């Protein structure tokens, strides 16, 4: 049911804001006639008038948090921890790595982060019910008490402790294009620098310090917006509403979430970047972005650069690695690569030569398979860990394609979606749902897809009273959720131990969220 107080127009404001139920983003025109039904707003498609304002329904998320570092980050990784899996009880604790792109090379660092007390805040259906009850009480109160409630924070539950960010900084001499944590040894980190080198670092000591740290590191490592637990919604019903609905959440996300930043002099003095000597460094012919650790053989790494070269790092005794000579297959920049989730000698790569290659480490002279995967650059790919023959790729034209490696051939993709209005910057399969994956793009959207969904008009009609957004037939039935509100989103990851939890990095910081319909 629509929140009656949020849907009410106020004469003192030129723009009317209404809460979007059923996870939907909407625009409200105060001057025009009210139909009583919020309209889904589609980023990049629908115009937004000067007298219109976007709002979102907090129940679109189980949680939503926003934070930032001193400098933007092109890449980050979620670190596997010892807190158990799968876990769903709030508040959550999340460990992350992030590499900066600072104004000058010497100002860069690798941030080792612990985000603690990540609660529900005002998100989730339970909190919505509490809010409606509170709103009902507010309507009966006088103007003075109503003003006091408006001055209070609408972004957090007063009974929850504020979320906290603890951090350790490791100084770097270059911008960081890509960062990846070894799945079998989380403290072992690979960094792709913009100085054409790949470095391996051991940050196990920093992680241990953060795990033991209880008090908040500094005032700068401040609170983020809370979010919290909700159940999985009927998948078919969610396809119609939740998709554009997440879009809602996100366009309003910056206003809804408090930012945490490492910017104060006290923070820099107390937690100044330390120096960690790399375990090993390899200089490529030029800079690159592609790097991945094997999920089957511990310590095995592959890195690819913008001059088509791919090298495989084999772990040796004594904490060293032997770096191979280049693998031949691509004729353009290697944009991304990923190891097979089940075969230790096999990895896939994609390139600006418009192709996807499947390599075997026992043969460096050519790829075992090579397929023209798009009519433009293929930017990113992801290998499904739950269904080992499924591969997803994202291209420069915004196209998402899903491939079955059992019939891998040109034009042989099993699914294709062109919902993104700009180049795709990240793609990743869910670690818990074999048919689910997420993408980000240059259109400032993060999308969650479920390939198992099909539209069911009868079920949607039956569940319509639960929401208040009109259905959008133009939305793909497999589009489950849309998150927006960030600028220039670069990368997305699922949390491997908290089902449904996602994180994104963009030019204006990080979002950590869990859609309520997952």
PASE-100007 format. One record per residue: residue in one letter; x, y, z of N, C-alpha, C in turn. Coordinates in steps of 0.02 Angstrom, whole numbers, plus 50000, padded with zeros to 5 digits. Atoms other than C-alpha are relative to their C-alpha. Layout:
% PASE-100007
aXYZXYZXYZ...
END
This chain:
% PASE-100007
x500424994050000500005000050000500445006250000x499634993850005500615017349959500005003750067x499944996249938501255027550106499595006449992x500454994250010499855040650127500335006650014x499694993749983500955053850205500495002249947x499514998350051502335053150075499655001749935x500354998650062501045053749937499625006550001x500384993949991500295069850004500385006049973x499694993950024500655086149914500025005250055x499924994949950501295100350022500065006749966x500024993550034500915118249974500655003850006x499384996349989502585124250042500564997949953x499495002450045503555114449912499775000349928x500214999650070503535117349724499984993349966x499995006650030503865099049689499664995150047x500345004949958502765084949750500364993449995x499665006549999503625068749802499524994850026x500415005649977502725052249817500424993850005x499605006149992503395035649876499804994949948x500145004950052503555022449741499964993150031x500095006749972502835006049804500204994949947x499825005550045503264989249726500655001249966x499324998950024505054994749703500035004649939x500024996350063504625007849571500205007250006x499814993050006505395024349521499445003649963x500564996550030504165037549475500145007449995x499984992750002503935055749428499315002650016x500634997149978502605066749504499965007249977x500104993250023501945082549423499455003150042x500494997149954501095093149555499475004049963x500474995650034500295104749428499484996149960x500455003950043499505090949323499494996250040x500515003949966497995080349364500304993650028x499745006049967498335066049483499574994049983x500365006250015497845048649426499984995350059x499975004449943498275041049594500454994149989x499575005650016499445028849507500695002649981x499334997750018501325032349509500224997049934x499765002350065502175030849340500734998050004x499315002250002503765021049312500405004649955x499554995750039505185032249253500594995949978x499465004150028506465023949138500595004549982x499414995950014508215031749140500214999449927x499785000050069508795036748967499444999649949x500575000750046507045034648893499495005550013x500524995249984505805045548985500295006750021x499754993449979506065064449002499785001650071x500174997749933506025072849171499915007649998x500154992950005505175089849174500295003950058x499724995749948505805104649275499574999950063x500455000049943504275103349387499874993050027x500085006949977504475084549415500584998050045x499515002249952505395075749553499964992450006x499975007349993505965057649572500024998150073x499985002749932505675047549728500014992449995x499995007350001505845029449778499714997350064x500295003249942505045017349897500554996350038x499485003549963506225011650036499924992550003x500105007249999505424994450030500284996649937x499675002950058506274992149861500654996550020x499375002849976507824987749962499914996950069x499925002549932508174976850112500535004250036x499524995349971509664988250140500315004149943x499674995650048510535002650052500495004550038x499484996049967512175010750105500435003449947x499574996350046513265023850023500615002450039x499394997449968515075028250063500505001849945x499514997750049516575036049979500695000450031x499314998949980518465036949989500215007049976x499774993450019519525052249961500045000849925x499945000050073519765047549777499534994849971x500435005150032518645038349654500394993549987x499705006650010518975019849625499704996849938x500225003750059518885010849458499804992950018x500075007149986518934993949541500004998750075x499995002349931518604984949705499874992550001x500175007049993518364967449771499734998850070x500275002049936517354959749912500404994150025x499565005149973518454949250025499604994750037x500315005549963517914932250087500245000250072x499834999449930517864932450277499854993550038x500115005949958517694920250423499355000550040x500624998849962515964925950478499444995249981x500495005050018515054911450396499625001549936x500394999350061513974908350243499534994149993x500294993550016512624909950193499735003250064x500264996549942512114923350318499525005549977x500524995250020510594934750314499795004750055x500234996049944510364942150487500375006750004x499714993349993510634960850504500165001350074x499574996350046511714970050546500564995749971x499485003750034513044964050424500685003450008x499314997550005514934966050417500294997849934x499735001450067515804967050248500725002449997x499304998150011517664967150207500115001149925x499904998350071518234975250044500715002749988x499394996850024519744980949944499795005049946x500144995150052519734996549835500645003649980x499414996750025521055004449725499825006849971x500184993150018521075023249695500295002249933x499764996350058521295034449544500075007350022x499904993449970522035050049625500245005149949x499794994650044522515066849552500724999449979x499305001250017524355062249558500184992950022x499835007049989525195045149558500154998550073x499775001249931525945046849734499435000450051x500564999549954524245050349812499564993750000x500415006050005523555033249766500134995250058x499925005249948523265019249889499514994449987x500475005649996522465002349911499665000550067x500384999549938521085003850040499754993150020x500255006249971520744988650149499455002150049x500584997349965519004991350221499614994850039x500485003949962517874984350354499395004450012x500634996449991516064990350348499594996150051x500335003549945515214986050511499335003250017x500664997649978513464987850585499575002349942x500414998350059512644988050414499294997550013x500675002049981510844988050469499485001449947x500564999250047509134990050390499815007249991x500224993050006508795008250426499255000349985x500714999250016507155013450346499784995449944x500165004350057507194999750214499684993550022x500325006449987506244983550202499275000950018x500724999649989504404979650221499835000850074x500154999349929504474978050410500085007350021x499904993049983505184995550424499465004449970x500534996150032503865001850303499374999850042x500585000649957502504995150417500075004350062x499884995749941503305003750566499925007349981x500034993150022503445019750466499285002349990x500704998250011501615019350416499655001150066x500294999149934501145017050598500205006650031x499754993749973502235031650648499695005949964x500314994650039501515042250507499285001150023x500694999349977499765038550568499975003850065x499974996449937500235044450741500175007349989x499804993250014501055059850667499415004249974x500574996350027499465064550575499535002550055x500444998149945498565065350742500335005150046x499634995449956499905076050822499945007149974x500044993050021500025095050815500575001749954x499504997850049501085105050693500694999950030x499344999649969502495106950818500334993250002x499715006649997502745088450844500154997349931x499885002350068502595085450657500655002949973x499394996850022503995097850623500614996550031x499455003449968505095088950750500154993449966x499895006450032504835072250665500325000949931x499704998750065505285079950497500745001750006x499314998249991506905086550567500434994050017x499635006049984507395069250625500234996449938x499735003750057508355057450514499494995149974x500465004750032507275048050391500384994149970x499585004950034508735037150336500224994350045x499755005249957509035026650488499494998550055x500425002149944508155017050626500355002350064x499694997349940508455026050791500224994550049x499815005549957508595009050876500624996449976x499415003250027510035003750765500625004350012x499394996149997511835008850795500205002349930x499804997750067512565019050651500514995449969x499505004150036513545009650519500685003450005x499334997449991515425011650533500474997349946x499495002150048516885010850412500695000350032x499315000449977518595004950474500444999149939x499585000550060520075005850356500744999850017x499274999750001521915003050326500195001849928x499804997750066522785011550179500714997749985x499345002450022524245004250083500225004449941x499774995150050525225017149983500184996649935x499835002350067525395014849795500295005849960x499674994950040526425024149665499675001049932x500354999450064525155022949524499254999150011x500715001349997523295022849489499874992649992x500165007250000522465005949512499414998849953x500525001650049521494999449362499554994350021x500385005949980520944982949437500314997050062x499765003349939521074974349606499604993650011x500335006449989520704956149645500334996350059x499785003949943520834945849805499994992649983x499965007250014521384927649795499464996450041x500555003249963519864916849842500234995250054x499765004849951520894903749934500425003350055x499584996449952521994916650023499825007449995x500274993350011521014932950041500505005750009x499514994749989522514942950102500495000849942x499574999650059523424939649937499635003849945x500364995350043522974953749818500415001449937x499704998150063523344957049634499765006949980x500164993250021523414975249576500255001249929x499814997950067523404980749394500085007650002x499884992949996524224997949391500005003349932x499984996350063524135011549260500725001649979x499304999450019526045010949256500254993749964x499855006050041525974994649154500254994150041x499765005649960526384983249300499444996850041x500445003749956525454969849397500394998350063x499675001349936525904968649582499604995250041x500325004449951525534955249710500195002450069x499894997549933525334961349889499704995250051x500275003749944525054952750056499735005050051x500314995349952523814962750161499644996250055x500305004149947523394948750284500055003550068x499934996549936524064959250428499485005550007x500514994749998522914973750384499314997250012x500655003149990521424962150374499924997650072x500035002349931521834954650544499885005850048x500114994149958521934972050621499285002349996x500704997850008520244976750549499524995250033x500465004949970519434960550606499975000850075x499974999249928520004964150784499775006850024x500174993249982519534982550780499265000650015x500704999449979517934986750873499765007249994x500214993050003517865005750890500085002749930x499964996950066517575016450738500685003249992x499324997850012519225021150658500085007550008x499944992749997518895039850645499335003049986x500624996550016517545052850626499864999749926x500095000150073517855052050440499704993549978x500305006450018517415033650436499324999850032x500644998649967515635038550474499454995449976x500575004450013513905031350457499795000049928x500325000550065513045025450301499264998650011x500715001249992511205023150269499884992750015x500145006949981510465007450347499514996749953x500475003950038509504993450265499934993250031x500045006349966508884976550315499504995149974x500265006250023508064959950300499304999749975x500665001250028506624955350191500024993549962x500005006450033506074939550106500005000549925x500005000150073506154934149925499285000649975x500674998850027504664940449827499884995249942x500175004250056503734930149698500355002549937x499574997850055504914930549549499595002749940x500374997950059503604931949413499665006750013x500324993649986502704946049500500515005650001x499484994949994504334955149530500235002549932x499744998150066504764955349345499675006449974x500344994350028503444968249304500145006450038x499944993949962503654980449447500695001450024x499374998749966505324978149531500545002449953x499494998050046506334980849376500085007549998x499944992750002505984999049348500005002750069x500044997849933505734999949531500655001450031x499364998549972507504998549577500265006249972x499774993850029507845012349458499805005650045x500244994949956506845022149577500485000950055x499614999549942507835018149722500615003749987x499364997350010509365023449643500035007249982x499964993050017508985039949568499955004350061x500064996249938508505045649741500524998050051x499545002749951509895035849826500485005150029x499534995249971511135050249844499685004050056x500324996149949509855059949943499814995750060x500235004449947509365044750044500554997150041x499465003249964511085039050100500525005050021x499484995549975512365047750207500684997549978x499355002150026514125047550137500524999950055x499435000449955515655041850234500625001149960x499414998450040517305048850175500615000650043x499364999349966519125047850224500315006549976x499774993650026519475066250205500305004550054x499784995449948519825074150374500744999350014x499285000449982521615078550427500134994950055x499905004849946521365068150585500044992949974x500015006850028520955052750482500654998649964x499395001150038522455055050369500614999450045x499435000449955523635057950515500014993550039x500035006049959523025043350618500064993649959x500005005950043522815031250475500345001549934x499614998450060524125037150353500164993649963x499865005850041524485025350209500684997050018x499385003549985525795012450256500294997149937x499655002850058527045004450139500054992450008x499955007350001526954985950094500394998049938x499595002150058528314978449984499634994649961x500345005250040527574968449840500364993450003x499705006750002527854949749840500334998949932x499725000650067528154950749653499685005249954x500244995250050527964963149509500184997649931x499855001650070527814959649324499805005949956x500124994350045527954973449193499754997549933x500285001550066526814971349042500275005149950x499784995350052527154980048876499635006650005x500394993949989525794992648920499514998650055x500475001049946524434995149049499424995549978x500575004350016522894984149059499504999950057x500555000449951521344979449157499834992850018x500225006949991521114960549141500464996450050x499635004049952521654950249292499504995750040x500465004449963520894935349383500404994350032x499725005849965521364922049511499594993849983x500355006450011520944903849479499614998150061x500415002549945519534897149585500124992650013x499875007249993520194879349563500694998750027x499315000949977522074880449585500235006250038x499824994349958522624891449729500635003449976x499414996150017523824905349684500125001049926x499904999250072523664903849495499635006349976x500254993550021523384920649410500085000949925x499924998150070523124927349234499905007549995x500064992850010523374945349176500065001549926x499994998250071523034953449007500065007549992x499884992950009523544970348937499675002749936x500314996650057523014982848804500374998849935x499655001950062524264975748678499914992649984x500235006850017523374958848666500364994550038x499615005149967524604949748781499664997550064x500255003349939524024937348915500564996050030x499495003949965525204930149045499674996150057x500245004249945524874916049168500554999650053x499545000249943525694916649340499914993350037x500025006449965526124899649415500355000750067x499684999549934526454899049603500584995050007x499415004249989528164892249652500154999750075x499795000449931528994887249814500365006450020x499664994049976529634901349922499615006449990x500414994050007528184913149888500135004149938x499874996750064528664917249709499544997149946x500415002350056527774915549541500425000049936x499685000250066528384910449369499495002649950x500454996850048527614921649235500154997449930x499915003150066527344913649065500145005149946x499974995850060527734920648895499285001149976x500694998250019526204928448806499624994349966x500465004550036524714918248749499755003849939x500214997050064524224921448568499284998149983x500695001450019522434922948510499645006449980x500344993750015521794940748517500445004549957x499644995150041522254954548395499905007150026x500134993549970521654968848506500084999750075x499934999449928521674974648686499594994750037x500355004949959521214961148813499645003950056x500394995849954519814969448912499834996450065x500195003749940519354955649035500174992649990x499905007350004519714937449075499764996950065x500235003649941519094924349196500144992549993x499855007249999519604906849246499364995950003x500555004749994518454891949228499884998550073x500155001749930517554888049391500124992650016x499935007249987517884869349369500634996949970x499415002950032519414866549257500605004550013x499444995849978521094872549323500435002749944x499574997750054521924874649154499655004349948x500394996650051520534883949061499795007050024x500264993349985520134902549056499725003249937x500314996450056519104914248946500235007250002x499804993050005519534931648884499585003449946x500354996250051518704945548784500425006049981x499544995150029519434959348678499655005349958x500244995050048519224974948573500004997349929x500055003050067519434963248424499324996749989x500705002150004517584959048457499904992550014x500055007349991517944941048507500064998050073x499885003649937517904929248655500434994049984x499565005850009519294916448669499974995550061x499935004949947519394900548771500714997049994x499315002450000521204896048816500094994150046x499765005349956522034880748889500735001650014x499324998049981523644884148985500534995449970x499525004650031524454869248899500165001749928x499884997950070524394878248731499995007649997x499964992850001525024896048718499975002949929x499954997450068525134897548529499335002149970x500664998350026523244898748499499464998550051x500575001449957521554898848581499674993549978x500365006250016520584882548591499355001549962x500614997750033519004891848539500045007649994x500054992850008518744909348470499385001649959x500644998450032517064916948425499915007549997x500194993050007516554933948358499375001050042x500534999749950515464939048505499575006349996x500394993850007514854956448453500235003649938x499804995850056514944969748318500425005950023x499604994649971515994980748433500444996950054x499585002449946517204979448579499604995850050x500305003949946516804965848705500375002050064x499674996849943517154974248871500104995450060x499975003949939516794961549007499684993149988x500315006650002516344943349037499984997050069x500055003549936515854931849179499814992849988x500115007250007515884912949197499564997850058x500485002249949514414905149291500304994450042x499705005049956515104895849443499534994350016x500495005149984513484886049467499814995849940x500125003650062513234881049285500615001149956x499334998950028514974878649215500045001049925x499984999050073514484879549031499685006649979x500334993750016513644896649043500495005850008x499564994250001514614912449000499595006149981x500344993850017513984930448995500515005249978x499554994850025514754944948900499635006649992x500284993450008514454963748895500415004049950x499664996750056514874974448743499955007650004x499974992750002515214992548700499355003249976x500644997450024513504994448618499444999150052x500505001149948512614990148782499684993249998x500305006650007512204972448728500274995050050x499845005549955512184958348856499834993549965x500125006550032512384940848784500204994350047x499875006049960512314923848868500164994349952x499755005350044513274909348791499994993350034x499965006949977513154890448808500634997149967x499365002350027514924883748789499964993149968x500095006550033514244866948734499855000949926x500124998550070513744875348571500255007149986x499694993450003514944890048567500205001549928x499874998350070514914897948394499755007149987x500204993250018514674914648308499245000349991x500734999550003512874920248329499644994950042x500315005449963512564905748447499815001750071x500204998149932512134915748603499294997650013x500665002649983510624908848695499535005550024x500414994349979510014925748761500365006549982x499724993450014510264943948714499535005350026x500404994549973509684959748802500355006649983x499734993650020509914977648745499685005750039x500334995149958509164987148891500475005850019x499524994749984510754996848934500035004949941x499984994850051510835013348840500715002449986x499304998350012512735014148842500424993750012x499555005749995514255002748854499934996550068x500025003949938514244988848984500695000150031x499364999449965515594990949115500154994150046x499905005649954515344975449223499444994949992x500515005350000514444958749223500234994650049x499815005349952514394945349357499394995750016x500525004849981513374929649390499924999950076x500135000849928512564927449560500334993650025x499705006049972513494915249673499494995350032x500515004149967511834908549741499434997949954x500545001650046510594908649596500294998949931x499675001750062511164899849438499745003849939x500304996450057509984909749324500045007550007x500014992949985510344926849399500695003149988x499384996350009511664939549349499855007550004x500084992749994511974958249365500495003449953x499584996150045512684971449249500005007350021x499994992749994513214989649256500205002949933x499864996950065513365002049114500145007450005x499874992950005513855019249058499385004350003x500634996349992512015024049072499835001050074x500074999049927512265024549262499474995550030x500475004949973511185009249293500364993550019x499805006849981511514993049385499374995749996x500595004250014510314979449326500094993050027x500015007049979509874962649401499534996249954x500385004150047509284949349280499884993150028x500135007049984508464932449308499744996649937x500165003150064508464921749152499434995050005x500545004949991507174909949228499315003350002x500644996549995505824923449234499625000149934x500454999050056504344924049117499415004150025x500564995749979502954936849121499364995850007x500645003349987501324930449196499475005450013x500484994549992499954943549166499474998650053x500525001649952498684934349273500255000950071x499724999349932499824933549424500155007350015x499874993049990500344951549400499365003850019x500644996749986498524956949399499754998350070x500225002149934498154946849555500385003450056x499584996849949499594954849649500025007549994x499984992750011499274972449584499825004050062x500174996049941498424978349746500585000950049x499434999449955500064975249838500445005949983x499594994250021500914988849736499565005449973x500394994550027500405005149659500325002949938x499674997650061501435006449500499704996649940x500285002950061500765003849327500524995549966x499565004850032501504989249229500305002949936x499654997650059502754992449091500144994249953x499925005650046502574980448946500675000349964x499374999450037504174987248868500594997150039x499455002749960505224980449012500104992649985x499895007250010506054963648978499764996150060x500275003949944505234950249083500564997350044x499445002549961506964944449140500335005450042x499714994549962507384961649211499675000350068x500285000849933507164959649397500055006350042x499894994249958507864975649471500445005049964x499594994850029508604992349418500225004750057x499724995549949509755002449531500345005749963x499694994250032510255020149482500215005050053x499824994949952510775036449562500745001250009x499294998949998512655034649542500235002949933x499724997050061513755043549415500604996149976x499445003550031514885033649298500184993650038x499895006349965514705016249374500514995849961x499465003650032516255005849339500004992450013x499935007149984516114989149428499484997950051x500505002949955514904977849521500234993150023x499865006849975515114962549632499444997850046x500435003249951513974950649725500424998150061x499665002549940514414946149904499924992450000x500035007350006514844927549902499744996750063x500235003049938514274924950083499345002950026x500654997049981512734936250096499564999949938x500415000650061511444930649967499625006449984x500364994150023510764945049865500335006650011x499664993749986511984958149928500465001849941x499604997550056512794968749790500365006450020x499634993849989514084982649787500215002749932x499794996750062514504995249651500485005750017x499574994249994515865008149628499905004649941x500124994950051515675024349531500435006150015x499594994049991516465041349511499845003650065x500204996649939515485047649661499984995550061x499955004249941515815033049778499684993149990x500245006949999515115016049825499284999750024x500655002049973513375008849850500034992750018x500055006949977513074992949949499264998850015x500725000749995511304986249935499774992949989x500335006450013510134971449935499295001449978x500694999050022508554972349828499524995550039x500475003849959507014966549922499684994249963x500325005450038506424955149781500484994549980x499535005550014507954943749779499964994850054
END
